[in-house]
Amino acid sequence: MGWQCGLKLQMGEIEQKRKTVFVTVGTTLFDALVKAVDTEQVKHELQRRGYTHLLIQIGRGSYIPDKCEGEGGSLVVDYFTFSSSIAEHLRSASLVISHAGSGSIFETLRLGKPLIVVVNEDLMDNHQSELAEELAERKHLYCAHPQALLETIADMNLESLLPYPAGDAKPVINLINRFLGFPDD
Amino acid sequence: MEGEHHCCFSIATMITIFLLMVVVRVAYVFYRTGKPLSSKSSDPRSTLIVLGSGGHTAEMINVLSVMPKDRFTPRFYIAAATDNMSLRKARVLEDSLVDGQNQDEKVPAEFMQIYRSREVGQSYITSIGTTLIAIVHALWLMIRTRPEVVLCNGPGTCVPLCVIAFLFKVVGIRWSSIFYVESIARVKKLSLSGLLLYKLRIADQFFVQWPQLQRKYPRSHYVGCLM
């Protein structure tokens, strides 16, 4: 009994020390992001910053990162293609590195997780970078291109990020109500 | 001979008068577009909600969740035929309304799918045919629903529906108010759908979520972030 208790305590300690970086490419693919994360420099930098695990959602991409069990105290690396429980992964992450889709961005911000958005330069209609850049200017997240990911991780100061206030659809409804001549509540 | 001349003249006159009436009517509809309705009635309005996909649908659901449902009744939801997710989300929202109220009461909501004029990767030649089918289908759905309120937020699917709603105003089938909410992802430039509905002055009210976009398109209304 006592031995089991001790083990549980130890497991708890390990869980506490576990700091996961979750990388997500969304519903399609973003090999440039997976490649950028799967470099020795980036993994080394993440470890230097105290992260212990790296979990990558690679989608339909063809670039497969190297798995690593964490031998010799190195970063534990794992990946998967798709999952219905992205929300769970986001919740248990200490840092999220995401593609620039608005769904992924706002889900992460709402959970209050530090976020680096990596913009896909290969997309034809690249209006998505607009949102990430604007939110980066407002200090809600960091925005990077795949080549600049290493620098961003090295220079980031998570303390300086500001929480994102929840959105509000009331102003839209108020204007519509007024336009249609509905009496005010 | 003279009678024939006279006949030609009167036909030409009638056509001219008819065209003039059409021009005057179109001008009147444009003049009224964007002006609030004068009637102060609280009668419910039939509402068409066009669901985009992914992020667009998520933003629309946020709008719907604070909408006073008793004023916007019945509700018709339209999504692209290839997008099952959006209608499922709308159904979840409508079901949650029923749970809170009388179980016997039927939800005043209908869910419909619409053919898209062009799928990603489709060739341009075949897309002429599919575009025609999509237009006829959109027309059929609009004749069936004849909404008094059209609420949409892109992308492309909503444009033909809004154009048809506008034509209904011109012809006198149904007067409707058209509302467009530009996506939160648009910070500096409008989307193509948004730009069309803004520039053609089809939308009665045009909402944007970033102040710099409002400054660029002064007829729009800044409403802050929906997400």
Boltz contact constraints between the chains, C-beta under 6 A:
constraints:
  - contact:
      token1: [A, 102]
      token2: [B, 55]
      max_distance: 6.0
  - contact:
      token1: [A, 102]
      token2: [B, 185]
      max_distance: 6.0
  - contact:
      token1: [A, 103]
      token2: [B, 55]
      max_distance: 6.0
  - contact:
      token1: [A, 106]
      token2: [B, 227]
      max_distance: 6.0
  - contact:
      token1: [A, 130]
      token2: [B, 187]
      max_distance: 6.0
  - contact:
      token1: [A, 130]
      token2: [B, 188]
      max_distance: 6.0
  - contact:
      token1: [A, 131]
      token2: [B, 185]
      max_distance: 6.0
  - contact:
      token1: [A, 131]
      token2: [B, 187]
      max_distance: 6.0
  - contact:
      token1: [A, 134]
      token2: [B, 187]
      max_distance: 6.0
  - contact:
      token1: [A, 167]
      token2: [B, 225]
      max_distance: 6.0
  - contact:
      token1: [A, 167]
      token2: [B, 226]
      max_distance: 6.0
  - contact:
      token1: [A, 167]
      token2: [B, 227]
      max_distance: 6.0
  - contact:
      token1: [A, 169]
      token2: [B, 62]
      max_distance: 6.0
  - contact:
      token1: [A, 169]
      token2: [B, 63]
      max_distance: 6.0
  - contact:
      token1: [A, 169]
      token2: [B, 66]
      max_distance: 6.0
  - contact:
      token1: [A, 169]
      token2: [B, 226]
      max_distance: 6.0
  - contact:
      token1: [A, 170]
      token2: [B, 66]
      max_distance: 6.0
  - contact:
      token1: [A, 171]
      token2: [B, 223]
      max_distance: 6.0
  - contact:
      token1: [A, 171]
      token2: [B, 224]
      max_distance: 6.0
  - contact:
      token1: [A, 172]
      token2: [B, 63]
      max_distance: 6.0
  - contact:
      token1: [A, 172]
      token2: [B, 207]
      max_distance: 6.0
  - contact:
      token1: [A, 172]
      token2: [B, 223]
      max_distance: 6.0
  - contact:
      token1: [A, 173]
      token2: [B, 66]
      max_distance: 6.0
  - contact:
      token1: [A, 173]
      token2: [B, 67]
      max_distance: 6.0
  - contact:
      token1: [A, 175]
      token2: [B, 221]
      max_distance: 6.0
  - contact:
      token1: [A, 176]
      token2: [B, 179]
      max_distance: 6.0
  - contact:
      token1: [A, 179]
      token2: [B, 36]
      max_distance: 6.0
  - contact:
      token1: [A, 179]
      token2: [B, 205]
      max_distance: 6.0
  - contact:
      token1: [A, 180]
      token2: [B, 37]
      max_distance: 6.0
  - contact:
      token1: [A, 181]
      token2: [B, 37]
      max_distance: 6.0
  - contact:
      token1: [A, 181]
      token2: [B, 39]
      max_distance: 6.0
  - contact:
      token1: [A, 181]
      token2: [B, 40]
      max_distance: 6.0
  - contact:
      token1: [A, 182]
      token2: [B, 42]
      max_distance: 6.0
  - contact:
      token1: [A, 182]
      token2: [B, 71]
      max_distance: 6.0
  - contact:
      token1: [A, 183]
      token2: [B, 42]
      max_distance: 6.0
